[in-house]
Amino acid sequence: MNPYDADTHPGPYLVVEVLGVGDVSVPALAQGPGEPLHQAATRVIEAAAALDERHESVLYAVRRSQRLLEGIGRGEVGRAQVSYALLRTALPELGDVLAQQDRAYSQLVESLSAYRRLPSSPEPAQRASNKSHGPGQKTRPHRDDDWAVAGERGLVALEAVAAGGVRFRRNAIGEDPYISREKAQWQDPTVFPQTVQRLVADGLLHQDTTENVYRPGQLLSLTAQGEAALRDGRATTSRVSAALGRTTTQTTSGTLADSAAAPAARHPLAAPRSR
């Protein structure tokens, strides 16, 4: 269970979800100072702290705007208890801190992805590394987000991104993530935002964090590792389909041959024919 509350400490919460560690600290992620893994772990911890700080700024701005809006809702504008000038200041401030929070979140995702791409040190940091990534492959036991790449979800996401026009987005209200697809058809399988986040953290997808996550959304593309995983996934699917096809053909032809060559066996409980 994740020991951090996503509503109060979103930075450490995301680190635990992605890396599967219990202690969000540099010693828990890397041992020897000066090593590339140690430097990457330091950036992860700093990015997690920065996201928490931006989150506090958002909460303050939201509460301030909420107080002003509540006054307007009660009809107090005419009595000068709420100033339009204050409201005009508060709403742009909320937009600014939301954009800053989004950048902090993107920086944390990027730092986690960079950390995951490095060779791991001995325990306990080895548990926080993923040496082999593939669509639908579990990277360690008991991951809370293993469901996101279970079955064909990882391969479905890679296929969609390869087709182009897939963006990671967030709702302006509630911050809920979702995926938009320019070339989607109604019968296409669902691409879960959690699957995309997992693949980004695993280094299979690149998320363009220079774009606004709300509108138009951050464009996703395959990394070199993602392209290799997609090729492997397609090859595996083709081999399985071919094997199933051969099995079905052999079974069908064998059944037809057997039924033509051998007479139907009488059920042992069938009554004998009267002569």
N, C-alpha and C positions, 0 to 999 in steps of 0.2 A: 504494500500500500504506500502511496506517495505521502510522505510526511508533511509536505508543504501545501498550503491552501492556494489554489489558482487565483482566488479573488484578492488575496493580500500579498502573495509572493509569486507572481507569475514567472519571474526569471528562474529561481531555483526549481519551481514546479516543472518547467519545461526541460530543464537539465535532467531531472530525475526521470521524466517520461522518456526522453530520447536515449539517455545513457544507461538507465537502469541501476544507478548508484543510490545509496542511502544517505551519503554525506556529500553535500555540495561544497567542496573545498578543493584547493589545489593539491594538497597531499593525497586526497582520495582519488584524484584523477591522474596524478603523475608523481613519481618518486624523486628522481635526481634533478636538482635545479640546473638550468643551463641547457637541458636537452630540448629538442624541438617539441616533444610531447608536453614537457613542462611549460614551455612558452605558450603552446596552444591551450593548455588547461587554464593558464592564467587569463588568457583572453576570454575564455568561456565564463570564468567566474566574474570578471569585470563586466562583461556584457550582461550577465544575469543581474548583477547589482544595478547596472544602468537602466535595465528594463523595469526593475522595481521602483527606482527613483522616478522614472517617467510615469509610471502607473500612479504614483502618489500625486503627481502634478495633474493628471487627468481627473482624479477623484476630486481634487480641490476645485478645479475649473467647472466640473459638472455640478458640484454642490452650489457654487456661486451662481451659475446660470439658472439652476433650478429655483433658487430663492427669488431671483428676479422674475422668472416666468410664473411662479406661483402668485406673486403680487399682481401681475397683469391679469391672471386668471380670476383673481378676486375683484377685479375692477378698480384697483388702487392707482392706476396711472393718472387719472384725472386729478387725484388729490396729491400728486407729486411725491407719493411715497416710493414710487419706482420711477427712475429716470430712463427715458429712451436712450440717452447718451451712455448710461451705464450698460444697458443691454447691448448696444452696438459695440461696446468694448468687450463685453464678456463673451459674446458668441464667436468673434474671430479668435479670441484667446483660446477658447475650447477647441476650435479647429486646428490651431497651431500645436497645442499640446498633444492632440490626437495624432497629428502627423509625426511629431517627435517620438511618441510611443511606438508608432508603426516602424519608424527607422530603427529604434532600439530593438524591437522584436526581430526585424530582419537581420540586424547585426549579430544578434544572439544565434539565430538559425545558421548564419554563415560561419560563425566561429565554431558551432557544434559540428557542422559539416567538415570544416578544416581539421578539427580534432579527430573525427572519426576516420579520416583518410590517412592518418599517420599510423605507423606500426606501434603496437601497444607495448607498454612496459610490463614487468612482472606484476602479479597480484598486488593490490586490488585493482590497479588501473586496467589490467587485462580484461576484466569484466566489462569495462566501459568502452572497449574497442570492437569494431566489427571488421573482421579480416576478409570475409567473403559475403558479398551482397548479391542477391538475385531476387527476381520477382517471386513473391510467395514463399521465400525462404526465411525461416526463423533465425535470427542472429544470436539469440541467447535464450535460455529457458526462462519462462515466467515473465516475459516482457508484457507490460500492460497494453502495448499497442501492437502486439503480434497479429491481432485480428485484422489490422489495417492492410497487411500484406498476405493474409491467409488465402488459400485457394488461388484464384486467378486475379485477385485485386491488383497486385503489383504489375502484372503483365498488362492488364486492361489500362492502367494509368499510363504505362510506357507507350502502349499503342496509341492512345489518345493524344499524348504529347507529340509523338512522332508525326501524327497527322496534321499538327499545327493548330494555332489559335486557342490553346488552352491557357487560362489565366487563373491564378490564385487570388481570391478576393475576400473582403470582409464586409459585413453589414455595418453601416454607419451607426446603427443603434444595436447594441448588444455585442458587437465585435465578433459575431459568429462567422467562422470561415466557410467559404463555399467555392465551388469550381464552376467557371463559365467556359463553354465550348462553342466556338464559332461554327464548327462543322458537325455538330451533334445531330443525330437523328433520334426520333422518339424511342426506337427500339434499341439504341445503343446502351450497353451496360453502364451502370453508375460509376463515376470516379469520385471516391470519397476524399474530402480535404485532408483527413488524417492520413490517408495513404500517400498523398502528395507530400505532406510534411515529413513522413517517414522516409520517403525516397530522396527528398532534398537533404535530410540529415545524413542519409547513408551515402550521399555523393552520386546518386544516379540521375538526379534532376537538378537543373540550375533554375533558380527563381530570380528574375530580374528585379532587384530591390530598388532600382533607381526610379521605377514607376510607382504611382500612387496605388496602394492596395485596395482603396475603395472604388476608384474610377480612374482609369479603365481596368484596373487590376494588374497584377504582376505576371508578365508572360513567362511561361515555363518552357524549357528546352532540355533536350537530352545531353548529358555529359558523355565523354568518351566511355566511361564506365557504364553509363546507362545504355548507350548504343550496343555495347557488348552484351549486356544482360538481356536486351531485347532480342538480339540475334539468337542467344542461347535459348530464351524462352520460346521463340518461334520454332526453332529446330526441335526442341523437346516436344512441343505440341504437335508438330508434324509427325514425329516418330510415333507418338502415342496414337494419333489418329490412324496412321498407316497400320500399326500393329492391331488396333481394334478392327480395322477393315478386313485384314487378313483372317483374324479370328472369326469374325462374323461369316465370311465367305466359306471358310473351311467347315464351320459348324453347320451352315445351311446345306452345303453340298453333301456333307456326310450324312445328314439326317435324311435327305431325299434318297440317297443311294441305299441307305439301310432300309428305308421303308419299302423300296422297290424290290430289294433282294430277299428280304425275310418276311414271312407271313406274320400277321398280327397275332401276338400271343394272347391266349385266352386268360382272362382274369381268374385267379385260382378260386374265387368265390362264385364264379358264374355257374349257373345251373346247366347241367349237361343237356344236350338236345335230345328230345324223345325220338326214338326210331319208329 
